[in-house]
Amino acid sequence: MNAPSYKILWIDDEIEMLEAHITFLKQKGFAITPCSSGDDGVEEITKDDYDLILLDEMMPGKGGLETLIEIKELRPHIPVVMITKSEEESLMDDAIGQKIDDYLTKPVNPSQVLMVIKKHVQSKKIVTSKLGQRYIKDINRLNMILDGPAKWTDWIEAYRSFCEWDLEMDEFPDEGLMEIHKGTHKNWNSQFARYFEKNYENWVNSKKRPPLSVDIVQNTVVPRLKNGEQVVFIVVDCMRMDLWMKMEKLLADIYHIDHEDYFSIIPSATPFSRNSIFAGKFPQDVAKMYPDDWKAYPDDEVSRNKREGELIARQLKDKGVQLENGSKYIKVMNASEGEGLPRRIENMLSSQLVSVVINFVDVLTHGRSSNVLLKEIVPDEAAFRALMQTWFEHSSLYDALKMLARKKVTVIITTDHGSVLCSRGTIAHGKKDTSTNLRYKYGDNINCNPKDAKLIKNPDRYRLPSYTVATTYIIARDDFYFVYPNKYNEYQRHFQNSFQHGGITMDEIILPVAILKPKG
C-alpha cells in the first residue's frame, strides 16, 4: 500500500469527537496527526513536516489565534485553515491579519474538510492535470477558425487566448504542454504572416481595414476629447500583449478596463510605428512633413521620434479637436527621468490631454542582447514576463496610474510594437548604406531569402518612404534576424536568442489598446 501523499496536523481540544472525520480523510489517502491543545500542536510542528494544519479557534489555555501566531513564527509557509464557531467579523479580521489561508465554520462535515484540504495541498496538481485537456480543446477550436476564412478579429482573439495560455503555463508549468505550446506559436506565426502579407497592401490603401497604428488616436483619443473627457494617453514602447496582461492584473482592482486592440504597421519599429500613432499618418507622409528627419538610411534613428508632441497636436487640429488649455507631452527615456512621474503628470492635468511615452521595456529588450547579467536573469519569455511585472509593480508608471485612478481621468494605454525571441539567422545582401536593423532593413537593391522575409520593391504601395528609385525593404518573418554573409558567426554569437522587433509576427504586430476608467 502506498504511503499517504500529504500529512495533515489537526489541532482541536475535542479531537476525540472528530474520529469519523479523521477516518474519512485517511481513507482518502491523507495522514492525519491529531493534537488536543495548542501547545501540543506547536511542539508537533517542530518534530515533523506537515503540508497543512487544521486549527480550532476556541480552545482552553492557548487559543487558536495565539497558537496561529506561534505556528507562523516557526513554519510561516505551512497553510493554516482555522475552524471556528463564531462568524464575528472582528475575529476573522484578526485571523486574516495573522495570515490564515482559509477558514471553516462549525459544524463541519467530512466533505467540507476534504475540499478545503484539496484546495490548498492539491490544487496545483489538479489544475495541472486538467490544463492539457483545456489547452487542446481551446487550441483546436481556434485552429478551426484560423484554418477557415479567418477575419482580423479572429487573429486578435486567437493571439489574446495564446497570451492567456502563456500566463497560465507560467503559473502551472508542464514541460510536455509547453513544447506543444511552442509548436503552436511557431505555426500560428507562419500562418499569421501569410494572412497579414496577403491583406496589408490593400489595408494601407483603403479605409476598410482593421485598426492600424495610424488609427489609434482617431479611434480612441479623439472621441473622448470631443466628449469633454480629460485623457492621459500612454504609449509604452515595445510592450507585447502578454506583457500588458501582466500589468493589467495589477490595475484591474482600481480601473474598469476595456480593449480596442490593433495591428502595427510595418516595419513594426519605433521610427515607423510610433510616429504613425502620433501623426495619424503613414511613414511616407510623415517623411514628407519632416524631410530633414528622414534623410536616407541614418544609423541613429532616435531623432525621427523627436516630434511626437508636435505630431499629435497637428493630428488633433486636423480632426477638428479644440482642446481646453492645449495638450502636454512627456517622454521618459530612463529610470531617472521616470522619478517623480506622478507629480509631473499631475502638474500637467490643467490640460485636457497629456501624452506620455515610456521607454523602459524597449531599453530592457535591447539591453538584454549586450548584457550578460540580463541574459542570465531573462533566459526565456516566461522570465521576461516576470521581470516586466516586477518592474511595473515598483515603477513610477504604476504610481502615476494609481494617482490617476483617484481622479476623473480617462487613461488610454497602448504600445507601438511588440518583440519576438529570435533564434535563426538569415542572410541579407545589401550595400554599406543599408540600415542596420536586425528584423527589417531598407536600402538600394537589398535582397534576402524570400522564404524568411517579405521583400518590398515598391515602397509607395506600402506607404513607406523612398529615397532613390532603387529603395527596397525587407521585413523578417517568424523568428529570423538578418545577418551579413561576412559577419554570420559574429551576429549569431551576439544576437542568437535575443528579443528583436520590426518584423511580421503576432508578437510584434497584434497589440493592446486599453481604455481605463477609475472604479472610484
RODO-2510 file (C-alpha; in nm, 4 decimals, decimal comma):
residues 520
     n   res          X          Y          Z
     1     m     0,0000     0,0000     0,0000
     2     n     0,1347     0,3446    -0,0957
     3     a     0,2214     0,5885     0,1809
     4     p    -0,0258     0,8787     0,2141
     5     s     0,0624     1,1686    -0,0138
     6     y     0,0032     1,4533     0,2325
     7     k     0,0441     1,4965     0,6081
     8     i    -0,2206     1,6974     0,7952
     9     l    -0,1946     1,8231     1,1548
    10     w    -0,5379     1,8707     1,3201
    11     i    -0,5360     2,0725     1,6447
    12     d    -0,8642     2,0681     1,8419
    13     d    -0,9357     2,0338     2,2136
    14     e    -1,2271     1,7999     2,1250
    15     i    -1,0229     1,5935     1,8797
    16     e    -1,1733     1,2644     2,0045
    17     m    -1,5121     1,3782     1,8712
    18     l    -1,3647     1,4117     1,5212
    19     e    -1,2727     1,0441     1,4803
    20     a    -1,5237     0,9930     1,1969
    21     h    -1,3763     1,2901     1,0063
    22     i    -1,0217     1,1614     1,0573
    23     t    -1,1139     0,8099     0,9418
    24     f    -1,2786     0,9556     0,6304
    25     l    -0,9675     1,1597     0,5435
    26     k    -0,7376     0,8615     0,5997
    27     q    -0,9487     0,6618     0,3536
    28     k    -0,8866     0,9413     0,1022
    29     g    -0,5114     0,8929     0,1395
    30     f    -0,4204     1,1643     0,3909
    31     a    -0,2078     1,1056     0,7004
    32     i    -0,3767     1,2803     0,9947
    33     t    -0,1925     1,3635     1,3157
    34     p    -0,4379     1,4656     1,5951
    35     c    -0,3449     1,7108     1,8717
    36     s    -0,5697     1,8174     2,1616
    37     s    -0,4074     2,1512     2,2529
    38     g    -0,2255     2,4456     2,1055
    39     d     0,0915     2,3632     2,2999
    40     d     0,0934     2,0062     2,1653
    41     g     0,0374     2,1342     1,8110
    42     v     0,3235     2,3850     1,8285
    43     e     0,5537     2,1135     1,9651
    44     e     0,4460     1,8731     1,6889
    45     i     0,5437     2,1048     1,4020
    46     t     0,8976     2,1198     1,5417
    47     k     0,9222     1,7391     1,5109
    48     d     0,7772     1,6742     1,1651
    49     d     0,6940     1,8412     0,8359
    50     y     0,3282     1,8994     0,7566
    51     d     0,1508     2,0021     0,4371
    52     l    -0,1456     2,1704     0,6114
    53     i    -0,2757     2,2488     0,9610
    54     l    -0,6413     2,2427     1,0703
    55     l    -0,6699     2,4675     1,3775
    56     d    -0,9643     2,5076     1,6144
    57     e    -1,0205     2,8717     1,7085
    58     m    -1,1836     2,8169     2,0538
    59     m    -0,9550     2,6123     2,2812
    60     p    -0,8878     2,6402     2,6577
    61     g    -0,5434     2,7570     2,7516
    62     k    -0,3612     2,8587     2,4391
    63     g    -0,6361     2,9680     2,1989
    64     g    -0,6428     2,9388     1,8229
    65     l    -0,5153     3,2879     1,7403
    66     e    -0,2268     3,2603     1,9881
    67     t    -0,1387     2,9168     1,8504
    68     l    -0,1586     3,0551     1,4958
    69     i     0,0953     3,3280     1,5775
    70     e     0,3450     3,0726     1,7108
    71     i     0,2907     2,8391     1,4140
    72     k     0,3557     3,1195     1,1657
    73     e     0,6721     3,2203     1,3513
    74     l     0,8058     2,8640     1,3343
    75     r     0,6672     2,7497     0,9956
    76     p     0,5417     3,0564     0,8041
    77     h     0,4803     2,8665     0,4787
    78     i     0,2519     2,5886     0,6075
    79     p    -0,1122     2,6636     0,5092
    80     v    -0,3380     2,7019     0,8139
    81     v    -0,7164     2,6552     0,7993
    82     m    -0,8975     2,7893     1,1052
    83     i    -1,2169     2,6163     1,2226
    84     t    -1,4416     2,8463     1,4253
    85     k    -1,7845     2,8523     1,5878
    86     s    -1,8019     3,2291     1,5515
    87     e    -1,8598     3,4324     1,2363
    88     e    -1,7807     3,7642     1,4018
    89     e    -1,6141     3,9983     1,1529
    90     s    -1,3579     4,1243     1,4058
    91     l    -1,2468     3,7697     1,4828
    92     m    -1,1998     3,6869     1,1153
    93     d    -1,0142     4,0140     1,0594
    94     d    -0,7725     3,9165     1,3388
    95     a    -0,7256     3,5704     1,1904
    96     i    -0,6703     3,7034     0,8394
    97     g    -0,4264     3,9583     0,9800
    98     q    -0,2262     3,6695     1,1201
    99     k    -0,2236     3,5142     0,7712
   100     i    -0,4647     3,2237     0,7916
   101     d    -0,5064     3,0682     0,4494
   102     d    -0,8730     2,9714     0,4854
   103     y    -1,1449     2,9077     0,7424
   104     l    -1,4434     2,6792     0,8082
   105     t    -1,7407     2,7474     1,0350
   106     k    -1,8621     2,4748     1,2701
   107     p    -2,0320     2,2375     1,2411
   108     v    -1,8243     2,0999     0,9548
   109     n    -1,8817     1,7773     0,7663
   110     p    -1,6069     1,5495     0,6288
   111     s    -1,6654     1,6618     0,2669
   112     q    -1,6090     2,0274     0,3598
   113     v    -1,2815     1,9414     0,5280
   114     l    -1,1738     1,7293     0,2312
   115     m    -1,2453     2,0136    -0,0138
   116     v    -1,0522     2,2730     0,1820
   117     i    -0,7544     2,0358     0,2129
   118     k    -0,7578     1,9641    -0,1607
   119     k    -0,7844     2,3341    -0,2328
   120     h    -0,4612     2,4088    -0,0514
   121     v    -0,2449     2,0997    -0,0985
   122     q    -0,3650     1,9514    -0,4261
   123     s    -0,4968     2,2464    -0,6263
   124     k    -0,1814     2,2898    -0,8330
   125     k    -0,1691     1,9191    -0,9136
   126     i    -0,5404     1,9146    -1,0026
   127     v    -0,5134     2,2272    -1,2212
   128     t    -0,2052     2,0928    -1,3989
   129     s    -0,3759     1,7603    -1,4710
   130     k    -0,6730     1,9414    -1,6311
   131     l    -0,4611     2,2032    -1,8051
   132     g    -0,3692     1,9856    -2,1029
   133     q    -0,7299     1,8922    -2,1722
   134     r    -0,8441     2,2535    -2,1654
   135     y    -0,5476     2,3652    -2,3762
   136     i    -0,6026     2,1104    -2,6539
   137     k    -0,9744     2,1877    -2,6641
   138     d    -0,9168     2,5640    -2,6893
   139     i    -0,6343     2,5453    -2,9448
   140     n    -0,8309     2,3024    -3,1627
   141     r    -1,1259     2,5421    -3,1547
   142     l    -0,9050     2,8332    -3,2602
   143     n    -0,7262     2,6261    -3,5267
   144     m    -1,0601     2,5539    -3,6917
   145     i    -1,1318     2,9283    -3,7049
   146     l    -0,7865     3,0240    -3,8336
   147     d    -0,7856     2,7470    -4,0958
   148     g    -1,1079     2,8848    -4,2410
   149     p    -1,1600     3,2290    -4,3961
   150     a    -1,0279     3,3982    -4,0796
   151     k    -1,1058     3,7639    -4,0158
   152     w    -0,8705     4,0099    -3,8469
   153     t    -1,0850     3,9894    -3,5331
   154     d    -1,0240     3,6123    -3,5271
   155     w    -0,6497     3,6685    -3,5197
   156     i    -0,6794     3,9111    -3,2299
   157     e    -0,8978     3,6655    -3,0383
   158     a    -0,6550     3,3796    -3,1091
   159     y    -0,3487     3,5780    -3,0039
   160     r    -0,5171     3,7050    -2,6877
   161     s    -0,6038     3,3458    -2,5996
   162     f    -0,2464     3,2385    -2,6742
   163     c    -0,1079     3,5037    -2,4370
   164     e    -0,3513     3,3998    -2,1644
   165     w    -0,2165     3,0462    -2,2003
   166     d     0,1366     3,1887    -2,1690
   167     l     0,0467     3,3343    -1,8313
   168     e    -0,1301     3,0192    -1,7130
   169     m     0,1664     2,7995    -1,8073
   170     d     0,3981     3,0378    -1,6231
   171     e     0,1953     2,9598    -1,3101
   172     f     0,1464     2,5874    -1,3767
   173     p     0,4431     2,4747    -1,5886
   174     d     0,4221     2,1407    -1,7667
   175     e     0,7211     2,0542    -1,9837
   176     g     0,5297     1,8480    -2,2392
   177     l     0,2497     2,1006    -2,2757
   178     m     0,4968     2,3878    -2,3079
   179     e     0,6619     2,2114    -2,6029
   180     i     0,3217     2,1804    -2,7718
   181     h     0,2614     2,5488    -2,6966
   182     k     0,5900     2,6437    -2,8634
   183     g     0,4843     2,4483    -3,1691
   184     t     0,1509     2,6301    -3,1757
   185     h     0,3359     2,9614    -3,1527
   186     k     0,5594     2,8773    -3,4472
   187     n     0,2722     2,7512    -3,6641
   188     w     0,0459     3,0447    -3,5888
   189     n     0,3206     3,2989    -3,6569
   190     s     0,3860     3,1456    -4,0003
   191     q     0,0133     3,1369    -4,0738
   192     f    -0,0319     3,4947    -3,9492
   193     a     0,2499     3,6217    -4,1724
   194     r     0,0752     3,4766    -4,4781
   195     y    -0,2563     3,6315    -4,3761
   196     f    -0,1026     3,9707    -4,2952
   197     e     0,1052     3,9953    -4,6121
   198     k    -0,1891     3,8918    -4,8291
   199     n    -0,4023     4,1782    -4,6943
   200     y    -0,1642     4,4507    -4,5810
   201     e    -0,1175     4,6369    -4,9093
   202     n    -0,4959     4,6703    -4,9500
   203     w    -0,5371     4,7786    -4,5880
   204     v    -0,2949     5,0714    -4,6079
   205     n    -0,4637     5,1981    -4,9237
   206     s    -0,8228     5,1648    -4,8036
   207     k    -1,0454     5,2847    -4,5201
   208     k    -1,1985     4,9361    -4,4980
   209     r    -0,9385     4,7725    -4,2751
   210     p    -0,8641     4,6663    -3,9200
   211     p    -0,7402     4,9419    -3,6887
   212     l    -0,3751     5,0173    -3,7669
   213     s    -0,1189     5,2382    -3,5933
   214     v    -0,2449     5,5420    -3,7848
   215     d    -0,5981     5,4907    -3,6487
   216     i    -0,5316     5,4678    -3,2744
   217     v    -0,5645     5,8353    -3,1806
   218     q    -0,8596     5,8793    -3,4175
   219     n    -1,0427     5,5750    -3,2754
   220     t    -0,9704     5,6073    -2,9042
   221     v    -0,8435     5,9528    -2,8053
   222     v    -1,0379     6,1876    -3,0346
   223     p    -1,3929     6,0715    -2,9466
   224     r    -1,3241     6,1054    -2,5744
   225     l    -1,1722     6,4510    -2,6111
   226     k    -1,4703     6,5645    -2,8174
   227     n    -1,6920     6,4248    -2,5424
   228     g    -1,5220     6,6587    -2,2965
   229     e    -1,3233     6,3908    -2,1135
   230     q    -0,9773     6,4549    -1,9750
   231     v    -0,7408     6,1963    -2,1244
   232     v    -0,3946     6,0675    -2,0344
   233     f    -0,2600     5,8823    -2,3392
   234     i     0,0293     5,6470    -2,2538
   235     v     0,2458     5,4655    -2,5094
   236     v     0,4755     5,2008    -2,3558
   237     d     0,7411     5,1308    -2,6188
   238     c     0,7822     4,7613    -2,7136
   239     m     0,5073     4,6283    -2,4838
   240     r     0,3764     4,2964    -2,6149
   241     m     0,0268     4,1694    -2,5417
   242     d     0,1489     3,9219    -2,2775
   243     l     0,3466     4,1949    -2,1015
   244     w     0,0392     4,4178    -2,0937
   245     m    -0,1620     4,1318    -1,9405
   246     k     0,0880     4,1203    -1,6537
   247     m     0,0274     4,4923    -1,5944
   248     e    -0,3478     4,4580    -1,6372
   249     k    -0,3765     4,2094    -1,3493
   250     l    -0,2392     4,4747    -1,1145
   251     l    -0,4647     4,7510    -1,2492
   252     a    -0,7925     4,5574    -1,2533
   253     d    -0,8681     4,6405    -0,8876
   254     i    -0,8658     5,0159    -0,9472
   255     y    -0,9842     5,0508    -1,3086
   256     h    -1,2619     4,9275    -1,5341
   257     i    -1,0656     4,8135    -1,8415
   258     d    -1,1928     4,7818    -2,1994
   259     h    -0,9905     4,6758    -2,5047
   260     e    -0,9687     4,8007    -2,8637
   261     d    -0,6673     4,6048    -2,9906
   262     y    -0,4996     4,6837    -3,3223
   263     f    -0,2336     4,5887    -3,5795
   264     s     0,1000     4,7684    -3,6076
   265     i     0,2108     4,8967    -3,9447
   266     i     0,5346     4,7573    -4,0896
   267     p     0,8174     4,7873    -4,0142
   268     s     0,6929     4,7237    -3,6588
   269     a     0,9612     4,9515    -3,5157
   270     t     0,9561     5,2819    -3,3260
   271     p     1,0584     5,5280    -3,6033
   272     f     0,7774     5,3985    -3,8236
   273     s     0,5023     5,2695    -3,5957
   274     r     0,5152     5,5239    -3,3132
   275     n     0,5368     5,8228    -3,5441
   276     s     0,2318     5,6851    -3,7234
   277     i     0,0412     5,6676    -3,3945
   278     f     0,1131     6,0289    -3,3045
   279     a     0,0786     6,1645    -3,6571
   280     g    -0,2203     5,9593    -3,7679
   281     k    -0,0317     5,9219    -4,0950
   282     f     0,1758     5,6541    -4,2665
   283     p     0,5587     5,6802    -4,2642
   284     q     0,5638     5,8034    -4,6244
   285     d     0,3546     6,1072    -4,5256
   286     v     0,5484     6,1730    -4,2045
   287     a     0,8748     6,1691    -4,4041
   288     k     0,7317     6,4289    -4,6423
   289     m     0,6324     6,6508    -4,3495
   290     y     0,9826     6,6407    -4,1981
   291     p     1,2296     6,5587    -4,4760
   292     d     1,5334     6,6594    -4,2692
   293     d     1,4444     6,3975    -4,0056
   294     w     1,4059     6,1278    -4,2696
   295     k     1,7261     6,1577    -4,4676
   296     a     1,8341     5,8345    -4,6292
   297     y     1,9468     5,5475    -4,4064
   298     p     2,0640     5,7083    -4,0808
   299     d     2,2395     5,4761    -3,8361
   300     d     2,0777     5,6531    -3,5426
   301     e     1,7023     5,6718    -3,5901
   302     v     1,6166     5,8129    -3,2466
   303     s     1,5896     6,1636    -3,3911
   304     r     1,2939     6,0550    -3,6026
   305     n     1,0759     6,0394    -3,2916
   306     k     1,1613     6,3806    -3,1541
   307     r     0,8415     6,5484    -3,2790
   308     e     0,5736     6,3290    -3,1226
   309     g     0,4189     6,6072    -2,9147
   310     e     0,4012     6,8258    -3,2232
   311     l     0,2623     6,5418    -3,4356
   312     i    -0,0302     6,4632    -3,2065
   313     a    -0,1159     6,8327    -3,1745
   314     r    -0,1275     6,8609    -3,5558
   315     q    -0,3353     6,5437    -3,5833
   316     l    -0,5937     6,6694    -3,3330
   317     k    -0,6163     7,0040    -3,5102
   318     d    -0,6704     6,8271    -3,8451
   319     k    -0,9505     6,6251    -3,6843
   320     g    -1,1238     6,9345    -3,5511
   321     v    -1,0465     6,8814    -3,1819
   322     q    -1,0479     7,2016    -2,9773
   323     l    -0,8604     7,1358    -2,6515
   324     e    -0,9083     7,3180    -2,3248
   325     n    -0,5664     7,4621    -2,2372
   326     g    -0,3955     7,2657    -2,5161
   327     s    -0,2051     6,9400    -2,4652
   328     k     0,1120     6,8314    -2,2853
   329     y     0,3749     6,5701    -2,3736
   330     i     0,6162     6,3727    -2,1517
   331     k     0,8877     6,1333    -2,2662
   332     v     1,0517     5,9021    -2,0117
   333     m     1,3711     5,7531    -2,1509
   334     n     1,5190     5,6042    -1,8320
   335     a     1,4644     5,5492    -1,4589
   336     s     1,5990     5,8873    -1,3527
   337     e     1,3603     6,0641    -1,5893
   338     g     1,0787     5,8500    -1,4505
   339     e     1,1318     5,9712    -1,0944
   340     g     0,8506     6,1999    -0,9998
   341     l     0,6360     6,0935    -1,2971
   342     p     0,3120     6,1088    -1,0917
   343     r     0,3927     6,4661    -0,9904
   344     r     0,4835     6,5635    -1,3462
   345     i     0,1557     6,4272    -1,4810
   346     e    -0,0484     6,5884    -1,2035
   347     n     0,1123     6,9260    -1,2767
   348     m     0,0101     6,8874    -1,6408
   349     l    -0,3528     6,7969    -1,5721
   350     s    -0,4562     7,1542    -1,6312
   351     s    -0,4537     7,0436    -1,9970
   352     q    -0,7295     6,8229    -2,1387
   353     l    -0,4743     6,5832    -2,2929
   354     v    -0,1456     6,4558    -2,1531
   355     s     0,0576     6,2221    -2,3753
   356     v     0,3282     6,0047    -2,2157
   357     v     0,5911     5,7814    -2,3783
   358     i     0,7620     5,5194    -2,1575
   359     n     1,0809     5,3672    -2,2987
   360     f     1,1814     5,1197    -2,0252
   361     v     1,0582     4,7989    -2,1892
   362     d     1,2356     4,8832    -2,5148
   363     v     1,5571     4,9610    -2,3243
   364     l     1,5279     4,6266    -2,1435
   365     t     1,4608     4,4409    -2,4683
   366     h     1,7663     4,5838    -2,6451
   367     g     1,9871     4,5841    -2,3353
   368     r     1,9443     4,2103    -2,2902
   369     s     2,1331     4,1460    -2,6163
   370     s     2,4523     4,3059    -2,4877
   371     n     2,4280     4,2487    -2,1115
   372     v     2,5430     3,9081    -1,9826
   373     l     2,3719     3,9605    -1,6454
   374     l     2,0378     4,0417    -1,8111
   375     k     2,0645     3,7296    -2,0259
   376     e     2,1096     3,5263    -1,7072
   377     i     1,8127     3,6959    -1,5397
   378     v     1,5935     3,6705    -1,8510
   379     p     1,6789     3,3372    -2,0186
   380     d     1,3346     3,2921    -2,1760
   381     e     0,9956     3,4530    -2,2340
   382     a     0,8478     3,3440    -1,9000
   383     a     1,1344     3,5209    -1,7212
   384     f     1,0813     3,8247    -1,9449
   385     r     0,7185     3,8444    -1,8328
   386     a     0,8154     3,8000    -1,4672
   387     l     1,0751     4,0773    -1,4887
   388     m     0,8223     4,3034    -1,6604
   389     q     0,5759     4,2500    -1,3741
   390     t     0,8446     4,3171    -1,1124
   391     w     0,9465     4,6383    -1,2877
   392     f     0,5890     4,7588    -1,3197
   393     e     0,4993     4,6860    -0,9557
   394     h     0,7825     4,9139    -0,8425
   395     s     0,7702     5,1668    -1,1256
   396     s     0,6846     5,5344    -1,1344
   397     l     0,4335     5,4428    -1,4070
   398     y     0,2350     5,2278    -1,1632
   399     d     0,2487     5,5074    -0,9060
   400     a     0,1219     5,7511    -1,1688
   401     l    -0,1651     5,5190    -1,2652
   402     k    -0,2670     5,4793    -0,9006
   403     m    -0,2641     5,8564    -0,8674
   404     l    -0,4752     5,8967    -1,1824
   405     a    -0,7258     5,6380    -1,0551
   406     r    -0,8182     5,8853    -0,7816
   407     k    -0,9114     6,1481    -1,0402
   408     k    -1,1834     6,1733    -1,3040
   409     v    -0,9411     6,0988    -1,5860
   410     t    -0,9673     5,8514    -1,8738
   411     v    -0,6390     5,6657    -1,9250
   412     i    -0,5603     5,5054    -2,2614
   413     i    -0,2599     5,2699    -2,2652
   414     t    -0,1095     5,1205    -2,5776
   415     t     0,2229     5,0421    -2,7414
   416     d     0,3866     5,0992    -3,0788
   417     h     0,5104     4,7424    -3,1408
   418     g     0,5996     4,4186    -2,9662
   419     s     0,9041     4,1932    -2,9908
   420     v     0,9870     3,8338    -3,0776
   421     l     1,2532     3,5986    -2,9452
   422     c     1,4828     3,5355    -3,2432
   423     s     1,6696     3,2078    -3,2866
   424     r     1,7562     3,1842    -3,6574
   425     g     1,9793     3,3989    -3,8721
   426     t     1,9034     3,4601    -4,2401
   427     i     2,1422     3,6278    -4,4805
   428     a     2,0677     3,9762    -4,6129
   429     h     2,2502     4,1230    -4,9132
   430     g     2,2971     4,4980    -4,9359
   431     k     2,5353     4,7902    -4,9686
   432     k     2,7156     4,9709    -4,6893
   433     d     2,4407     5,2328    -4,6545
   434     t     2,1750     4,9691    -4,5792
   435     s     2,0019     5,0264    -4,2440
   436     t     2,1425     4,8268    -3,9534
   437     n     1,8200     4,6893    -3,8016
   438     l     1,8005     4,3152    -3,7394
   439     r     1,4329     4,2459    -3,8197
   440     y     1,3926     4,4917    -4,1076
   441     k     1,6239     4,6661    -4,3495
   442     y     1,5959     4,9212    -4,6273
   443     g     1,8442     5,0400    -4,8861
   444     d     1,9209     5,0227    -5,2556
   445     n     1,8537     4,6844    -5,4160
   446     i     1,8800     4,4832    -5,0922
   447     n     1,7755     4,1203    -5,1022
   448     c     1,7200     3,8124    -4,8855
   449     n     1,5815     3,4607    -4,8835
   450     p     1,2111     3,5067    -4,9779
   451     k     1,1148     3,2166    -4,7504
   452     d     1,2402     3,4042    -4,4436
   453     a     1,1301     3,7619    -4,5129
   454     k     0,8962     3,9790    -4,7155
   455     l     1,0632     4,1752    -4,9944
   456     i     0,9097     4,5154    -5,0766
   457     k     1,0372     4,6516    -5,4072
   458     n     0,7776     4,9284    -5,4378
   459     p     0,7625     5,1156    -5,1034
   460     d     0,4971     5,3594    -5,2312
   461     r     0,2394     5,0801    -5,2425
   462     y     0,3045     5,0179    -4,8709
   463     r     0,3055     5,3900    -4,7776
   464     l     0,6768     5,3756    -4,6916
   465     p     0,9424     5,6405    -4,7704
   466     s     1,1537     5,6003    -5,0844
   467     y     1,4957     5,7600    -5,1083
   468     t     1,6019     5,6544    -5,4585
   469     v     1,4354     5,4674    -5,7422
   470     a     1,6047     5,1521    -5,6082
   471     t     1,4878     5,1752    -5,2427
   472     t     1,3885     4,8299    -5,1189
   473     y     1,2642     4,6997    -4,7824
   474     i     1,2953     4,3525    -4,6354
   475     i     1,0825     4,2540    -4,3326
   476     a     1,1668     3,9362    -4,1385
   477     r     0,9099     3,6669    -4,0627
   478     d     0,8900     3,4061    -3,7861
   479     d     1,1948     3,4084    -3,5542
   480     f     1,4550     3,5136    -3,8136
   481     y     1,7004     3,8007    -3,7820
   482     f     1,9172     3,9403    -4,0611
   483     v     2,2925     3,8773    -4,0785
   484     y     2,5517     3,9678    -4,3389
   485     p     2,7484     3,6905    -4,5136
   486     n     3,0841     3,8212    -4,3888
   487     k     2,9617     3,8549    -4,0267
   488     y     2,7410     3,5490    -3,9912
   489     n     2,9185     3,3886    -3,6943
   490     e     2,9676     3,7223    -3,5159
   491     y     2,5967     3,8059    -3,5428
   492     q     2,4952     3,4600    -3,4271
   493     r     2,7102     3,4859    -3,1141
   494     h     2,5666     3,8249    -3,0274
   495     f     2,2012     3,8047    -3,1318
   496     q     2,1058     3,4379    -3,1062
   497     n     1,8124     3,4061    -2,8628
   498     s     1,7619     3,7834    -2,8435
   499     f     1,4403     3,9874    -2,8450
   500     q     1,4046     4,1961    -3,1613
   501     h     1,1298     4,3841    -3,3410
   502     g     1,0426     4,5279    -3,6792
   503     g     0,9165     4,2087    -3,8419
   504     i     0,5917     4,0252    -3,9065
   505     t     0,4769     3,8066    -3,6174
   506     m     0,1743     3,8121    -3,3903
   507     d     0,4057     3,9211    -3,1081
   508     e     0,5198     4,2338    -3,2934
   509     i     0,2007     4,3214    -3,4836
   510     i    -0,1069     4,2369    -3,2691
   511     l    -0,1065     4,4974    -2,9947
   512     p    -0,3167     4,6041    -2,6965
   513     v    -0,5111     4,9244    -2,6598
   514     a    -0,6697     4,9521    -2,3144
   515     i    -0,9181     5,2163    -2,2045
   516     l    -0,9077     5,2612    -1,8266
   517     k    -1,1841     5,4252    -1,6237
   518     p    -1,1279     5,4707    -1,2482
   519     k    -1,3558     5,2479    -1,0388
   520     g    -1,3945     5,5047    -0,7653
***
